[in-house]
Amino acid sequence: MPQRLHLVFGGELTDPSTNTFRDTDDIHIVGMYPDYASAYNAWKSEAQRTVDNAHMRYFIAHIHRLRDEEAETSPTEELGN
């Protein structure tokens, strides 16, 4: 069974209605998790910790989707397009 790796990260956004980070050098890498449930728990903890700052956002990236080189990608997923 393949691993389903998930990366939890976040930081301060330029505007709460966008996903553009104010300072990419200041992105908080929470960690890499072996399953979605663990990643969700880490995400929830960080999101709750920073709830008073409307510009702070945390995300879960599905790293296992990037590692599956056998799966076909759509044109929008191709790098450089």
N, C-alpha and C positions, 0 to 999 in steps of 0.2 A: 504494500500500500504506500503510495507516495506521500511525502510530508506536505502539509498544508501550512507553509510558513506565512506569518503575518507580522508586519512591522507597525509599531505604534509610534507616532511622532506628532509634534505640534509646535506651535509658536504663536507669536503675535501677528495678526493680519493688518494690512494697511487700512482695510475697511471691512467691517463685519459681514457685508453682503458679497464679498469676493473670497477667493482662495489664494490671494497673493500675500506672501509673507513680507512683513516690514523689513526684516533683516535675516537673510538666509544663513548667515554665520551664527545666528542665535537660535536656530531650530533645536528643540529639545527632543532627542532620540530617547524614547522611553524604553524600548527594547524589541527584541524579536521573539515571537511566540510560536509554539508548535501547532496551535489550533486556534480557531476563531473564538472559542469561549474564553480562553486565557487572554487573548488580545483584547476582547471586549471588556473584560474585567479591568485590565490595565488602562484602557481608554476611558472607561467610566470613572475610574479613580482620579485620573488626571483632569478630566473634564469637570468633575465635581470640585476638585481642589482649586480650580481657576475660575469658577462660575461667576465671581464678582467682576471679572475683567471681560467685557463684551468682545474685545478684540482677540482674545485667546481662543484657539481652536486646536483640537486634536483629531487625528485621522488614523484609520486603519488601512494599510496598504496590503493587498493580497500578493505577496511576493511569489507564492507558488505559481501564480498565473504568468509571471515573467520567466520562470524556469522551465516551463513546458514547451520545449522546442519542437515537439512533434505536432502540436496543435497548429492549425492554420490560423493566420491572423487576418483581420480585415484591413483594408488600406489605411484606415485611421489609426491603427495600432502600430503600423510600420514606423520605425525610427526615421526621422528626416523628412517625413511628409507633412 
